[in-house]
Amino acid sequence: MKKVLCISLGWEQEPQLRALSARADVALYGIHYHEPDLPGIHFEKVLTDDLRDLSRMAAFANSIEPDAVISDEDDYGAMVQALVAERFDLPGPRVAHAQLGANKFLQRTRAAQTGLKIPAFQLCSSLDDVVRFAQERSFPLMLKPVDNRGSIGASRVNSKVELSAAFSKALCASPSWLVIAEDYIEGDHFNVDGYCFSGVPQALAVSRNVKSTREIVNDSIVYGDVPSNLRERLMREGERTARALGYNFGFFHGEFILSSSDGQIYLTEMANRGGGILISQLILPAVTNLDLVQIYIADCMRESISHPVIPQENYVRIDFAALDPGKVFAGFREQLATPQLIKVVPFLKEGSVVPDIENGAQRHIMLVSSQRDSASIERLKESLQRAVIYK
């Protein structure tokens, strides 16, 4: 019986956790921020704590002596996975790669050293640093926490009077209390998702982001409709970026901007993990027709598995539906069902107050579908609104 230590036991990792739990040759152990809510999945033991407490994570792993460690779609989970993998000589990402994926300053520094196209940037520890950067460059510019995800704490700054509030917002969202200032690149936003097969990064899919009026948060993420020439450019740039960052295990998820001024592709950031919100666990397998969950499990378990590496390019999209801020979400009165609907994912727990959407982590409902018609998508959102129950 192999002992598998699973890091992050939330809904984003549920597909791989259910696949692991179906195996008779493994015993599952877990680490999560709180008690997991995964009916039907049995864990021998679960540590609930802040995943940033690496000494406690390491002590728990030492008590188990795992035969494999697995995580995905979570920056903190990737660091714990890398730490355990290195300590026990197990397959997994390396600590240096987890650091690069989660720290914007480290990643931009490496990118600049290796010749990748990135916006001009500066590490800022004070408002004075930000003001100097703004004086040297021009508005608009972006302020971001050095180490957070989901656009939390990020702001587009259009004038000097906005700098102080934006700096405070980014600073408060940064665990390291450091801020990145960078040029704002006007253009279209894309994602490149891929996988490291036998240590070699291979791009698998490209999606375009449809931005909301806030410009920080996506309204939609659409796979399978990027023109072929541009798709090829983005995929090659995604692979070049993953190689430059040294990624050689598991998933990678890169975000890029096609500049409207010079036509160049600029790196925003790339993580050595799945893209969150079920991108590597559900959406990418649906787009490519590759069983990436089983491939990743096999790689983490040091098992051989035959797999094609020529992906399909199916049309799949993610749309986000907004609920009524301030109301208490109580679930759905009925299940939505259409031939094109793949999954409905509420980001809210029943009984929670619906927040205003200021970043990606505060979105309300995700719809995954293969629906191409915009009018049908709007009708789907309207049906969802009618199905929502508020207390």
KETI-785741 format. One record per atom (N, C-alpha, C): z, y, x; residue in three letters. Coordinates in pm, whole numbers, plus 50000, padded with zeros to 5 digits. Atoms other than C-alpha are relative to their C-alpha. Example, Ala and Ser with C-alpha at 12.3 -4.5 7.8 and 13.67 -1.06 7.14 Angstrom:
BEGIN
500004988150089ALA507804955051230ALA500005012050090ALA499944988149918SER507144989451367SER500735010949923SER
% end
This chain:
BEGIN
500004988150084MET500005000050000MET500005012550088MET500114987849919LYS498895033250153LYS500765011349932LYS499264988450051LYS501145063450114LYS499125012550016LYS500864988249999VAL499085094050019VAL500835012249959VAL499284987750030LEU500705128350035LEU499015010149942LEU500894990950073CYS499065151249779CYS500635013949999CYS499514986349993ILE499455188649833ILE499365008349890ILE500444992050115SER499185211549526SER499614990649885SER500175009750110LEU499445192349199LEU499665006949869LEU500364992550119GLY497945217348957GLY498694995449940GLY501205003850074TRP494975216448721TRP498755000850087TRP501184999049916GLU492545226648997GLU499764987350081GLU500125012449924GLN493235193849180GLN500044987549911GLN499805011450090GLU493535171948870GLU498934989150013GLU500995010849989PRO490175153548904PRO500264990550116PRO499785009049887GLN490955140349253GLN501334992749987GLN498715006750019LEU494585132749160LEU499874988449901LEU500215011050095ARG493465112048862ARG499194988750063ARG500775010449931ALA490905093849077ALA500904992150095ALA499075007049910LEU493625085749331LEU500974991349921LEU499015007550077SER496085074649062SER499424987449938SER500645011950056ALA493525049448932ALA499894988750101ALA500105010249897ARG493605030749262ARG501304992050007ARG498835008849993ALA495925000749293ALA500574998850140ALA499585002049860ASP496205003349672ASP500705012150058ASP499354988049947VAL497945037249698VAL501295003049924VAL498804994350061ALA501365051949631ALA499955015150025ALA500174985649989LEU501275089249560LEU501345007150019LEU498904990849979TYR503735114849694TYR499445014049986TYR500554986850027GLY503465151749616GLY500855011450049GLY499364987349973ILE504295187149713ILE499355010349908ILE500544990250094HIS503945214849456HIS500995011549984HIS499164988250018TYR505305248949365TYR501094997849895TYR499055003250107HIS507055234649058HIS499724985949953HIS500235013550050GLU507305202248866GLU498584998849943GLU501385001250048PRO503745189848803PRO499934996349853PRO500255003350140ASP502375187548449ASP498684992449992ASP501185008649995LEU499915158648487LEU500324986849933LEU499655012350071PRO500555132548216PRO499174988150048PRO500695012349963GLY499705097148322GLY499854998050150GLY500075001449855ILE499885103548698ILE501414998350053ILE498675003049949HIS502855087848873HIS500105003450148HIS499694997049861PHE504315101649196PHE501334993550036PHE498755006349955GLU506925082449393GLU501095010550022GLU499054989249973LYS508555115049495LYS499205013050011LYS500664986949994VAL507675152149459VAL500995010350054VAL499244988649951LEU509005181349662LEU499485012449930LEU500384987450063THR508975213949464THR500625011450079THR499514989149915ASP509225244649683ASP498835009450030ASP501014990649954ASP507345274349825ASP499214993450114ASP500825006849899LEU504425259250021LEU499925007750131LEU499994992549875ARG504815287050279ARG501184996250090ARG498865004849920ASP508085270950394ASP499544987750078ASP500665011049930LEU506245249950651LEU500994990450064LEU499025009049939SER509385236250816SER500504989849898SER499565009450103ARG510525221050487ARG498874990449963ARG501145008750029MET507015207950417MET499884989150107MET500125009649890ALA506955191450759ALA501124989649996ALA498885009350009ALA510405176150710ALA499774989749890ALA500305009350110PHE509315160950378PHE498944989950043PHE501045009149950ALA506185146650539ALA500584990050099ALA499375009149904ASN508305132150820ASN500774988949930ASN499225010050073SER510465114350563SER499114989549934SER500945009250067ILE507375098150408ILE499184992150102ILE500955005749903GLU505195091350715GLU498734995449928GLU501155003650084PRO501995092850507PRO498874993650079PRO501225005849942ASP498855072850572ASP498795009049976ASP501074990450027ALA496715101050429ALA500625012449936ALA499554987550063VAL497115137250318VAL498785006649940VAL501144994450070ILE494915155350068ILE500415012549925ILE499814987750077SER494615190049915SER498635006349982SER501274993250022ASP491875212749784ASP500225012349913ASP500074988050085GLU491165246949629GLU501255008850007GLU498754992449989ASP494455262349752ASP500235003550147ASP499814995949861ASP494975282950070ASP501294994650060ASP498725004749947TYR498655274050111TYR499994984850011TYR500125014549993GLY497915237650029GLY499184995650119GLY500845003449885ALA495185237450295ALA500795000950131ALA499204998849878MET497665249450557MET500984988450014MET499085011349993VAL500215222550467VAL499244987250032VAL500845011749970GLN497455196250467GLN499644999650148GLN500394999549859ALA496285207750809ALA501194997050092ALA498815002349919LEU499825207850949LEU500364985250004LEU499655014250007VAL500505172450828VAL498934991650068VAL501095007649939ALA497085159850936ALA500115000350153ALA499864999149855GLU497635172651290GLU501234992350050GLU498765006349955ARG501205159951312ARG499894984850001ARG500075014550012PHE500325124451202PHE498644994550042PHE501325004249954ASP496805123251351ASP499194993949885ASP500725004450119LEU495215120051005LEU498755008549980LEU501164991750033PRO491815131650879PRO500425012149918PRO499694987950075GLY491915167050749GLY499565012350077GLY500314987649928PRO491285203450836PRO501025002450110PRO499084996349893ARG492895217951148ARG500745012849962ARG499194988150028VAL495615244551142VAL499205012750028VAL500794988149965ALA493285269351314ALA498995003449892ALA500994997650106HIS490725264951036HIS500685004949873HIS499254995150116ALA493345269550763ALA500395014650021ALA499674986149970GLN494415301650936GLN498785009049981GLN501224992150014LEU490835314350954LEU499605001749853LEU500404999450139GLY490225306050589GLY500875009049916GLY499044992550083ALA493305324350463ALA500285014050051ALA499674987049941ASN493495354650694ASN498725007850024ASN501244992549994LYS490785380650647LYS499795006750136LYS500164993549869PHE491475398350977PHE499574989950105PHE500405010249905LEU491305366451183LEU498554995849979LEU501365004750028GLN488125355751007GLN498975010650036GLN500964989649967ARG486385389451043ARG499885001850151ARG500044999049854THR487335390651410THR499154988950059THR500825011249952ARG485865356051470ARG498535002149961ARG501374997950045ALA482795364651265ALA499295010450087ALA500604989749916ALA482185396151467ALA499704994750139ALA500205005749865GLN482575376851794GLN498814990650006GLN501075010050002THR480005350951686THR498695005549945THR501254993850040GLY477395375751563GLY499664999149853GLY500255000350143LEU477755370651188LEU499975014349944LEU500134986750062LYS476805400050967LYS501185002249906LYS498834997050082ILE479975415350821ILE500115015149983ILE499774985650013PRO481015449550684PRO500905005050113PRO499074993949905ALA482685473150932ALA501404999649941ALA498655002050053PHE486435467350902PHE501035005050099PHE498874996549915GLN489825477251036GLN501284994349941GLN498675004250041LEU493295462051021LEU500885012449987LEU499204988150028CYS495675487550867CYS501444996049971CYS498595002450025SER499455486950888SER500675012049936SER499434987950061SER499935521850744SER498915007349924SER500964991850073LEU498325546650509LEU499215008950096LEU500724991949901ASP497445567950812ASP498814992450058ASP501125008249951ASP495315539050943ASP498855000249901ASP501035000150104VAL493455538050612VAL499295013549994VAL500594986650004VAL492915575750609VAL499045002050117VAL500884998749883ARG491495574650963ARG498724992049983ARG501205008250024PHE489135546250867PHE499065007049902PHE500814993050100ALA487955565850562ALA499305012250061ALA500604988349935GLN487325596750780GLN498864995950092GLN501035004749908GLU485295576451029GLU498804994049926GLU501075006350078ARG483285558350764ARG499625009349884ARG500294991850117SER482455570450411SER500424992449875SER499695006350128PHE483355563650050PHE498714995749932PHE498815008350030PRO483325540749867PRO500314990350113PRO499595010549908LEU485285515650071LEU500884990149925LEU499165010350060MET487275484150000MET501334999150074MET498695003249943LEU491005478350055LEU500444986649944LEU499635013450041LYS492265442550049LYS501254995750076LYS498935006349921PRO495445423750144PRO499384990650102PRO500535008749895VAL494935404550467VAL499994985549957VAL499855014150031ASP496075371750314ASP500404997849855ASP499825003950139ASN495645365949942ASN498664995549948ASN501245005350056ARG493005351049712ARG499815005349860ARG500254996650139GLY491395356449374GLY499905014949973GLY500124985450009SER490795393749438SER501325007049971SER498694994150023ILE494545399549401ILE500245011150102ILE499694988749913GLY495415433749542GLY498805007450055GLY501214993649947ALA491785443349616ALA499585011649911ALA500444988150075SER490405477349516SER498765006050066SER501054991049952ARG487225497349547ARG500575014149995ARG499464986449990VAL488225532149662VAL498855009950010VAL501134990850009ASN485885560349569ASN500265013850059ASN499684986649949SER487725590949701SER501364999750069SER498764999049923LYS490615602249921LYS501224999349910LYS498824999650087VAL492925607449623VAL500404986049953VAL499705013650043GLU492725570049544GLU500604991450112GLU499615008349885LEU493725558249893LEU501444995349993LEU498585003549997SER497515558849856SER500334988749903SER499725010350100ALA497655538349535ALA499344986850036ALA500715012349963ALA495065513449661ALA500674993350119ALA499305005849885PHE496905509049991PHE501284993149956PHE498755005850049SER500195502749812SER499734986949925SER500355012150076LYS498515477449580LYS499664988550094LYS500385010549905ALA496995458249873ALA501204995450082ALA498845003249919LEU500185459950079LEU500964990849925LEU499065007950081CYS502335445949797CYS499484986049973CYS500605013150027ALA499885417049750ALA499804991850127ALA500235006849873SER499845407450119SER501304994050053SER498795006149943PRO502445382050239PRO500315004950141PRO499774995149864SER501945395650592SER500255015050005SER499824985550008TRP502245432050473TRP499005007550086TRP501094993649928LEU498945440650635LEU498805001249908LEU501114996650088VAL495805455250481VAL498725000850082VAL501334998549940ILE492095453350562ILE499275011249926ILE500934990150056ALA489895483850509ALA498614996550050ALA501365003449957GLU486155477850514GLU498985007849919GLU501094993450071ASP482845493250417ASP499734992949868ASP500475005750126TYR481765488250058TYR498504997850012TYR501425003449992ILE478415470250057ILE499454999049859ILE500655000450131GLU476305477749753GLU498974988849999GLU500975010950006GLY474345447249643GLY500424989049905GLY499735011550087ASP474305413749465ASP500904990150072ASP499005009049943HIS477115388849517HIS499654985449971HIS500345014250012PHE476565351649578PHE501094991550066PHE499125009849938ASN478585320649667ASN499164988650056ASN500615012049943VAL477585291849891VAL501094989450011VAL499065011149994ASP479425258849840ASP499384988650078ASP500525010949920GLY479115230250080GLY501074990150039GLY499105010849958TYR480675199850242TYR499644996150143TYR500205004449862CYS481135187750599CYS499844984850001CYS500285014349995PHE479455153650609PHE500034995550146PHE499845004949862SER480555134850922SER500195011550098SER499684988749915GLY481795167851061GLY498955010950005GLY501094990249994VAL478535186851001VAL499935007649867VAL500074992350124PRO478555215450744PRO498614999649938PRO501264999950074GLN475875211750479GLN500195007749871GLN499974992450125ALA475305237350205ALA499444991449888ALA500405008450114LEU474985220949863LEU499525008149880LEU500344992450120ALA474695248549605ALA500245014850023ALA499854985449996VAL474315286049560VAL500205004949857VAL499784993850131SER475645306449270SER499995015150015SER499934985350001ARG475385342949176ARG501165004349912ARG498884994550076ASN478285363649051ASN499515011449911ASN500234989050091VAL477985385748746VAL501315007649990VAL498764992549990LYS480575413048799LYS500345006949869LYS499534992250114SER482695429248530SER499925014850035SER500024985649976THR482935466848493THR501015004150107THR499024997049896ARG485935465448729ARG499444997550140ARG500705003249875GLU483585452349004GLU500774990450090GLU499215009149918ILE486415431449152ILE499984986049940ILE499875012750071VAL486445403848890VAL498644995649946VAL501245005450053ASN483555381048792ASN500094997749850ASN500135003950140ASP482445378348430ASP499394986049989ASP500675013050001SER480265348248512SER499664995950143SER500495005749874ILE479335325348802ILE498934989949961ILE501155007750050VAL475895309648760VAL499344992350114VAL500675008849903TYR474485279948956TYR498634996049945TYR501295006050038GLY470855269048953GLY498955009949956GLY501054990750040ASP468975301548889ASP499715010650107ASP500324990949889VAL468775318449231VAL498604996750051VAL501375002749952PRO465125322349347PRO500014991750128PRO499965010149894SER464225294949595SER500045006150140SER500004994149866ASN463485317549894ASN501375005850034ASN498694994249977LEU466775336249856LEU501054989050010LEU499065011249995ARG468635303849787ARG499974993550138ARG500115006149867GLU467325289250114GLU500655008950105GLU499374990749904ARG468385320450308ARG501524999149993ARG498565000450019LEU471875319150160LEU500594986750049LEU499495013049956MET472295281850226MET500044999150152MET500015000449854ARG471275285450590ARG501095009250057ARG498954990949954GLU473625315250629GLU501384993849976GLU498745006850026GLY476415295050469GLY500304989550105GLY499815010249895GLU475915266650717GLU500285006550135GLU499784993149873ARG475695290751009ARG501425005650007ARG498654994450004THR478945307150900THR501054989050019THR499045011049987ALA480785273950860ALA500064994850143ALA500025004649860ARG479665263151207ARG500685010250092ARG499414989749915ALA480675296451360ALA501515000349988ALA498565000350021LEU484145293351208LEU500614986750044LEU499505012849950GLY484415257651337GLY500364990049893GLY499645009250107TYR484785241050997TYR499264986750018TYR500635013049979ASN484145203751027ASN500594989049912ASN499435010250088PHE486105186450749PHE500095005549858PHE499834996650140GLY485935187250371GLY499085011049951GLY500814989850067PHE484655215250150PHE500055013350074PHE499924985849964PHE483745250850235PHE499395008249887PHE500444991050108HIS483245279949995HIS499865013950059HIS500274986949942GLY481605311850117GLY499535010049896GLY500414989250089GLU481105345249945GLU499215010250082GLU500934991549927PHE478225367850048PHE499475011249911PHE500644988950071ILE476595400849953ILE498615002050057ILE501354996349961LEU472855407049963LEU499895015149985LEU499974985450002SER472765443850057SER498745005749936SER501154993650064SER470545465449838SER499395010750089SER500534989549912SER470105490550123SER499154994450113SER500755005249886ASP468925468650411ASP499504985749983ASP500485013550026GLY468275434350254GLY500674989350082GLY499285009549917GLN470725417650494GLN501074992849918GLN498945007850065ILE473225390750392ILE501305002150078ILE498714997249937TYR476825400850465TYR501034989749954TYR498915009150033LEU479715376450480LEU501175008049943LEU498754994550052THR482645385450255THR501164991750050THR499015009249942GLU484755354950338GLU499564985649973GLU500295014350020MET484585317050370MET501274992050025MET498825008649990ALA487375292050308ALA499594985950033ALA500225014149969ASN487605256650446ASN500704991549895ASN499475007050116ARG488415242950101ARG499025002449886ARG500804997050117GLY486915242349754GLY500255014149950GLY499974986150042GLY486335275049575GLY501005003749893GLY499074997050108GLY489185272549324GLY499344998149865GLY500435001250140ILE488895270948943ILE499064988149978ILE500735012650018LEU487545235048966LEU498595000050060LEU501364999349948ILE484455245349165ILE499634987450078ILE500345012049922SER484595216349414SER500284987249923SER499545012050069GLN486275192149174GLN499164996449877GLN500755002450124LEU484105196248861LEU498625006350004LEU501274992850012ILE481385222648884ILE499004995350104ILE500925004149895LEU479865213049221LEU499464985949979LEU500575013050033PRO479575175949128PRO499005000649884PRO500934998850112ALA477885186448800ALA498695006350044ALA501204993449951VAL475435208848985VAL499184990650087VAL500705007849896THR474575184049264THR499734985549965THR500035014450032ASN474985149849098ASN500584991550112ASN499315007449894LEU477065139849404LEU501454997849959LEU498615003150032ASP480415122549354ASP500895005250112ASP499314993749889LEU482145147149582LEU501504997350000LEU498585003450005VAL485635138349462VAL500264987050075VAL499825012949931GLN485275102349579GLN499635001050148GLN500374998049859ILE483535113449900ILE501165006350075ILE498894993149934TYR486415136849982TYR501214990850013TYR498885009549991ILE489045110549899ILE499754990050113ILE500325009849895ALA487245085450123ALA500175006050139ALA499854993549870ASP487135110550409ASP501485001950035ASP498574998149974CYS490855118250372CYS500714986750027CYS499395013249983MET491645080850359MET499434992550121MET500685006449886ARG489495073550666ARG499264987349956ARG500785011150054GLU487285050850455GLU498525003550009GLU501444997649999SER483535046850481SER499474999149858SER500615000150133ILE481465054550174ILE498555004350016ILE501414996149994SER477715055650131SER499765010749896SER500264989150093HIS476465087349972HIS498705006950037HIS501184992049970PRO473245106849939PRO500465014050041PRO499664986449961VAL473285140850104VAL498915009849959VAL501024991150056ILE470325155349916ILE500445003649858ILE499464996550131PRO471845174349624PRO498925003849900PRO500834994650108GLN470265181949290GLN500355014949984GLN499714986050029GLU470175217649158GLU500005001949849GLU499884998650145ASN471315215348798ASN500555013749964ASN499514987150048TYR471995246448595TYR501384998249937TYR498635000250052VAL475745250948539VAL500555014150017VAL499444986749990ARG477615282948469ARG501465000249957ARG498624997350038ILE481175295248445ILE500025013749934ILE499814987250068ASP481935322448192ASP501485001849969ASP498604997150026PHE485255339648141PHE500135007949871PHE499754993450127ALA486535349547799ALA501345007250005ALA498784992050000ALA489125377047753ALA500664999349863ALA499205000250123LEU491905374647494LEU500665013749981LEU499384987250033ASP494055402147343ASP501255002250084ASP498844997449914PRO496425416547608PRO501245003649918PRO498744996950067GLY500075418247504GLY500414989849896GLY499675010450097LYS499845389747252LYS500494987450072LYS499485012449943VAL501505355947307VAL499044988649968VAL500965010950017PHE499035327447361PHE500734987449956PHE499355012050054ALA499915296447157ALA499074988049992ALA500905011549999GLY496915273847211GLY498785002049914GLY501234999750080PHE493815264947008PHE500224992249872PHE499885007150127ARG493595254946645ARG498964988949986ARG501045010350006GLU490515233846713GLU499344999050137GLU500725002149874GLN488495219446999GLN498555004349984GLN501404996150001LEU485175235347078LEU499164988150047LEU500875011249961ALA482315210547101ALA498545004049975ALA501454998250009THR478655217847175THR499394991250108THR500625008949900PRO476155196447368PRO500015005950141PRO500074993849868GLN476045221847653GLN501375003150059GLN498674996449951LEU479805227247684LEU500584988650082LEU499445010249910ILE481325208647980ILE501525000049994ILE498544999550000LYS484935221047977LYS500475014049962LYS499304987550029VAL487235248147841VAL501344999450073VAL498774999949922VAL490095257748073VAL500785012749971VAL499154988150014PRO492865281447962PRO500795002350127PRO499204996749882PHE494455299448257PHE501435003649960PHE498694996350051LEU497455307148034LEU500724987749948LEU499185010350063LYS500295284047942LYS500385004449859LYS499584996650136GLU501275282047578GLU501365007050005GLU498774992250001GLY503955307947511GLY500005011650098GLY500054989149903SER502835331947786SER499315012349939SER500584987550048VAL501965368447725VAL498655002250069VAL501344997849947VAL498265376447769VAL500015012850084VAL499964988049914PRO497965400448070PRO498705007949994PRO501234992749970ASP495505428148139ASP499354993350121ASP500715006549889ILE492805414848375ILE499775010250110ILE500164991249886GLU493205432648707GLU499504992650124GLU500505008049889ASN492225403848938ASN499624986349949ASN500495013050042GLY490775368948933GLY501084990649950GLY498915008850041ALA494175352448891ALA500515003149861ALA499514996150132GLN494765370748561GLN498974997949889GLN500975002850105ARG491665358848377ARG500594990549898ARG499355006750112HIS492355342148044HIS499464986049973HIS500615012850036ILE489905314247956ILE498714998250078ILE501245003249929MET487135296948154MET499204990049918MET500945009050068LEU484115280947987LEU498984995050102LEU500995006149912VAL481995256848192VAL498934993749911VAL501055005050088SER478625249548035SER498674999550074SER501384999849951SER474925243248093SER499135008649909SER500694991650097GLN473995269247831GLN499275011550071GLN500804989649936ARG471175292147945ARG499855012549916ARG500304988950091ASP470735314247641ASP501215009249987ASP498894990650002SER472875345847656SER500595001649861SER499494998750137ALA473135348547278ALA500874988049963ALA499195011950028SER474425312747258SER501335000650074SER498754998649926ILE476995320347525ILE500955009449927ILE499154990750075GLU478245350047324GLU500544993549873GLU499505007150119ARG478475328247014ARG501094990250038ARG498985009349952LEU480435302847216LEU501325007450023LEU498804991949978LYS482875330047322LYS500635004349867LYS499494996150131GLU483175341646961GLU500714988349932GLU499355011950056SER483965306046850SER501344997550066SER498735001549927LEU486625304347120LEU501035009849947LEU499054990150050GLN488185336646997GLN500574995849865GLN499525004450133ARG488375322546643ARG500944988150010ARG499165012049986ALA490025290846774ALA501355002950063ALA498754996749932VAL492775309046965VAL501125002749899VAL498814997550083ILE496265309446811ILE500935009150080ILE498984991349940TYR498665337946884TYR501294998549922TYR498715000150068LYS502365337546808LYS500275013749940LYS
% end
